[in-house]
């Protein structure tokens, strides 16, 4: 991995980690729960995957309509979430997240009902990616 890609991967890790903490806090407030810090250091390398995996897809889809891009991002993020969760479960005995208590989940590793949220996250990443590659 080049130094530039590694720098972008580090930025994506920090942004992803912060976004996850913020979204979890909003979710807790929305549900009337005490706000808890819920994430894992394992998320840093997972969010770093945005550089080698998301960036080429964004570049390839750049001229496509936003619904196509959003849908692709949503399914892509769900796939990465599933694969990394399954890999960590096999290696460590558990994933950093567990959706088993959710109404709709796949092996406790992904929530298909989060497709929309992941699609929005992918669209929101586009300007960050564009800015990072310009610098």
N, C-alpha and C positions, 0 to 999 in steps of 0.2 A: 504494500500500500504506500502510495506516495505521501510525502510530507503534507501536501495540500489536502489530500483526501483525509488523512489522519486528523488534520486540524478541523476540517468540517465535521468529521465523525465525533470529535470531542464536543464541538458546539451542539450538534444534534443530541448528544447524550445529556448535556446539561439542560437544554431546552425541553427535551422529552421528560426528563426527571422532574423538572419544575412544573411542567404542565400536568403531569400525572398527579403530583401532590395537590396542585390547585383544584383540579377536577374532582379528586377524591374528597377534598374539604367541602367543596360546593355540594357534592352528593350527600355528605353527612349532614350539612345544614338543611338541605332540602328535605331530608327524611327525619329531621328533628333529633339526630343523634349527636353525641359529643364528637367534635372534630378530632380525628386521630391522624397521625403521620403514618400512612400506609404505602410503602413501596419497599424496594429491595435493592441492594447494591448490584444485583444481577441485571437490573434494568439498564445500567450504563452501557454494557456491551451490546445489549439488545437494541437500544436506541441508536447506538453507533452504526448498526447495520443499515440505517437510513442512507448513509453515504454510498456504499457500494450497491445497494439494492433499489432504493427509491429514486435516486438521482438519474440513473439511465432510463428508468421508466418515465419519469417526468419529461426528460429530454425527448423521448420517442413519442410521447403523447401531447407534447406542447401545443400543437396546432389543432388538436381534436376538441370537440365541444366539451364544456365543463362536466356535463352529466356522465360522459364516457370516462373522462379522467377520474372523477369522483368514485364511480363504481369500481373502476380498476384498482384505485388506491384502497378502497374499503375491503375488497376481497383479498388484495395483496397483504394488507396489514393483518387481517384475520388469519391468513395462511402462515405468515411469519410468527404470529402469536401462538398458533397451534404447534408449529414445528419446534420453536424454541422452548415452549412449555413442555412438550413431550420429551424433548432431549434432556432438559433439566430434570424432569421427573425420573427418567431412566437413569440418569447419572447420580442425582442427589436424593432420589426418593420422593421428591415433591417439586412442584413449580413454585415460583414466587407468588403466584396468584392461584385462587381456587374459586371457580364459579359454580361449584356443585350445588350450592343452595339456590341458584337462580332458576327461574321457571324454564328457560330455554338455554341449554348449554351443550357443548360437545365434549364429553369426557372431562368436564370441569375446567377445560383449558381455554375455550373461547365461548363467547356469547354471540350467536348470529344476530341477535337483536341489537348489537352494537355496530352493525354494518354502517348505519348512517353516521354515527359518531366518528368511525374510522375514515369514512369518505370525507367528512368535513375536515378532519385532521390532515388528510392528504392535500386537500385544496389549500388549507392554511399554510402548509409547508412550502407551497410553490414560491411565494415571494421571498421566503427565507433562503431557499435554495438559489434562486436567481441572484439575490444580493451576495451570497457567499461566493458564487462563481465569478461575479464581476470584480470582487476585491482581490 
